[in-house]
Amino acid sequence: MCCWCYHGIMKEKHHWPTTSIRVNPEALHQARIAAVTRKKMLGQWLEEAILEKIEREKKLGKEDEK
């Protein structure tokens, strides 16, 4: 990790690998709106959305086993 100075505030910057995916343009547009609304970067918002979906599907899988 390294730090970048942004308007006098030190922020940590993570070095994640760049990944390209194909996505429906309308879905991407809605994700951008949601990210901006929550004052997050698109990548951060997408990462959180993916992790939330994984957790939801794990819970559904456990319910199906009952």
N, C-alpha and C positions, 0 to 999 in steps of 0.2 A: 504494500500500500504506500501511496505517497500523498502528499498534501498539496493542494492548489490554493493559491490566495485568490479569493473572489471578493472584490470590494472590501478588502481589509479583513475579511473573515476567513479563517483557515477551515477548509472542508476536506474530509478524507475522500479520496477517489479510489474506487475499486477497479481493478483491471480484469474484467470479465471478458471471455472470448466473444468476438462478434459472431452472431448467428443470423442467417437469413432464413426466413420462412415465407411461404405464400399464404396470404390471408385475404379473405373477402374485403374489398376496399371499404364497404359500409361498416363492417364489424370493426375495422381498424379506426375508422373515423369516430365511431361511438366510444371506443377505448380511449382515444385521444381526448375526447370531451370529458369522459369520466376522470381521467388522470389530471387534466387541468383544473377541473372543478375541485379536486381534492388536493391541489397544489403538489402534485407528484410528477416525477418524470415518467414518460410512457413506459420505459423498461421496468421501472420499479412497480408501477401499477399492474403491468402484465404479469410480472413474477408473482405478485401477491394473488392475483386472480387465478393463476395456474395452481399455486399451492392450495388455495381455498377449494378449488374443484377437486384436486386429488384427495383432500381430506373428506369432502362430501361423498365422493365415490367410495372411499374406504368404509365410511359409516354405512352407506347403502349396502355394500357388500356384506358387512357384518349382520345387517338386518335380514338380508336374504338367506343367510346361513341358519337363522333361527327357525 
